């Protein structure tokens, strides 16, 4: 789980200024896709911001598309898909998300 104390982190965080998409998963309404901006990323989670208010304990599906000059998994563009949950909101408006352990790599993206 993410901690506000760097010494207690399980994984190294990396600064990453990257846009991504997320889908809120709710039992009471249909899923909607929104944009977010990733400020930093680790194997365990991410710190993000969005113009959409994301409530605490919200379950999310997050897709990060990566383009590479050389082919990655035989493709120019790959999407990494994660499931996660909002665990903390900072005064700055940024939101901490912890990832579930499973993830998916989507190699067949539409052009």
C-alpha positions in Angstrom: 0.0 0.0 0.0 1.2 3.5 -0.6 2.5 5.6 2.2 3.1 9.3 2.6 6.5 8.5 4.0 9.1 7.8 1.3 11.1 5.5 3.6 8.1 3.1 3.9 7.5 2.7 0.1 7.7 -0.8 -1.3 8.5 0.5 -4.8 10.5 3.4 -6.3 8.4 6.2 -7.7 9.4 7.8 -11.0 8.3 11.2 -12.2 6.2 10.8 -15.3 4.3 13.6 -16.9 1.9 11.6 -19.0 -1.8 11.8 -19.9 -3.9 8.7 -19.6 -7.5 7.6 -19.4 -9.5 6.2 -16.5 -12.9 4.6 -16.1 -14.8 4.8 -12.8 -16.4 1.5 -11.9 -19.6 2.0 -10.0 -22.5 -0.4 -9.3 -25.0 2.5 -9.5 -24.1 4.1 -12.9 -22.7 3.1 -16.2 -18.9 3.4 -16.7 -17.6 6.7 -18.0 -14.2 7.3 -19.5 -12.3 10.4 -18.3 -8.8 11.9 -18.8 -6.2 12.1 -16.1 -2.6 13.3 -15.8 0.0 11.1 -14.2 2.5 13.0 -12.1 4.5 10.0 -10.8 4.3 6.2 -11.2 5.5 3.1 -9.4 4.8 -0.6 -9.6 2.4 -0.1 -6.7 0.5 3.0 -7.7 0.4 6.5 -9.1 -0.2 10.1 -8.1 -2.6 11.7 -10.6 -4.8 14.7 -11.2 -7.9 15.2 -13.2 -10.5 17.8 -13.9 -13.0 15.2 -12.9 -13.6 14.8 -9.1 -12.6 11.2 -8.1 -14.0 10.3 -4.7 -12.0 8.3 -2.2 -12.3 4.5 -2.4 -13.4 4.7 -6.1 -12.4 1.6 -8.1 -10.7 2.6 -11.4 -9.5 1.1 -14.6 -6.5 3.1 -15.9 -5.1 2.9 -19.4 -1.6 4.3 -20.2 -0.6 4.4 -23.9 3.1 4.4 -24.6 4.6 5.3 -28.0 8.1 4.2 -28.7 10.4 4.9 -31.6 11.5 1.3 -31.7 8.8 -1.4 -31.7 7.7 -2.5 -28.2 6.1 -6.0 -28.2 6.2 -5.7 -32.0 4.1 -2.5 -32.0 4.7 1.2 -32.2 2.2 1.9 -29.5 1.2 -0.2 -26.5 -1.4 0.3 -23.8 -0.9 -0.8 -20.2 -4.1 -1.4 -18.3 -4.3 -1.4 -14.5 -7.1 -1.6 -12.0 -6.7 0.5 -8.8 -8.5 2.4 -6.1 -8.2 5.9 -4.8 -6.7 5.9 -1.4 -5.8 9.5 -0.7 -6.5 13.0 -1.8 -3.9 15.7 -1.3 -4.5 19.4 -0.7 -3.1 20.2 -4.1 -5.9 18.2 -5.7 -3.8 15.3 -6.7 -5.1 11.8 -6.0 -3.1 8.7 -4.9 -4.1 5.5 -6.5 -2.9 2.0 -5.4 -2.8 -0.6 -8.2 -4.1 -4.2 -7.9 -1.5 -6.7 -8.6 -2.8 -7.8 -12.0 -2.4 -5.8 -15.1 -2.8 -6.2 -18.9 -0.8 -5.1 -21.9 -2.9 -4.4 -25.0 -0.8 -4.8 -28.1 -3.5 -4.5 -30.7 -4.6 -0.9 -30.6 -6.8 0.7 -33.3 -4.9 3.0 -35.6 
